[in-house]
Amino acid sequence: MLSNQARVLIATAAAPATWGTTYLVTTEFLPAGRPLLAGVLRALPAGLLLLAIVRVLPRGSWWWRSIVLGTLNIGAFFALLFVAAYRLPGGVAAIAGAVQPLLVAALAVPALGERLRPRTIAAGAAGVAGVALVVLTAQARLDALGLAAALGGAASMALGLVLTKRWSGTGAEAPPPLVGTAWQLVAGGLVLAPVAFAVEGAPPTLDAAAVGGYTYLAVVGTALAYGLWFRGLAALPAGATSFLSLLSPVVAVLAGWLLLGQALTAVQALGVVTVLAAVLTAIRPTPAAARPATLPPPAAAAVTVASARR
């Protein structure tokens, strides 16, 4: 039988696997040139749906913490992703985003007391290489602003993930993962909405296909996926959990191959295997005797670990 940790890992991995279908849904059903609108219509309805289910408002410091986390994980991330998507080939943007697990692993050392192990660094490098094999084309060109935006988006999400992990479970005001997810999505959607209106203008008239696509992204790709992601982060080390995000570009390519008849080359297949090997290496449990001591509770020195994220 599967252990409880294995079940949590599988459930958490379902989040980036679901995000991997976003490209297919966006290209096939949504209006073109509206990525920020897609971000708003993913985050805000999903957050309001979860908030209607949990019916709990933030307390104390979690008013401003929710705004910070929602901005980092949703608002700023989607906005920077928008800039990168317009100025870079998709493959280059995906490779830049693949550095996120390494950023999380590095930030988790001072913030969460997690250890940066050689195997984590090796897995991170292999993950970037694997994503490159999966998505990079010979026609890919670099753009300084686009590359900076892609790396900034990865850094924004990495910092948001680590802060979510650090803050969740600290003090009587700390929310359960699903509650915290609802607040972050609402805050991120509200931050992103005026940016989307300023950049893209008023929303267009939506046909049935677009309504269905946005509904899928909001309910399945955001409410369900982010709920699973933050629930997994609450139970798993932040560094290991972040490697699961590498599954997203892999699923995107496989979905295009299976559902749209797109070609899957031998090089891409090698990239898929490399990414999966990197993820399995990163999430492999550390022997109990080698695990670092956990941080003291917040009353003693500031941080307990528990928490959230995608």
RAJO-V966283 format. One record per run of one state. SS is the DSSP state (hx for helix, st for strand, lp for the rest). FROM is the first residue (numbers start at 1). TO is the last residue. If there is no record, write none. Layout:
ss:SS from:FROM to:TO
ss:SS from:FROM to:TO
This chain:
ss:lp from:1 to:3
ss:hx from:4 to:19
ss:lp from:20 to:21
ss:hx from:22 to:29
ss:lp from:30 to:34
ss:hx from:35 to:54
ss:lp from:55 to:61
ss:hx from:62 to:87
ss:lp from:88 to:89
ss:hx from:90 to:97
ss:lp from:98 to:99
ss:hx from:100 to:112
ss:lp from:113 to:117
ss:hx from:118 to:135
ss:lp from:136 to:143
ss:hx from:144 to:167
ss:lp from:168 to:176
ss:hx from:177 to:200
ss:lp from:201 to:207
ss:hx from:208 to:235
ss:lp from:236 to:237
ss:hx from:238 to:259
ss:lp from:260 to:265
ss:hx from:266 to:283
ss:lp from:284 to:287
ss:hx from:288 to:290
ss:lp from:291 to:297
ss:hx from:298 to:301
ss:lp from:302 to:310
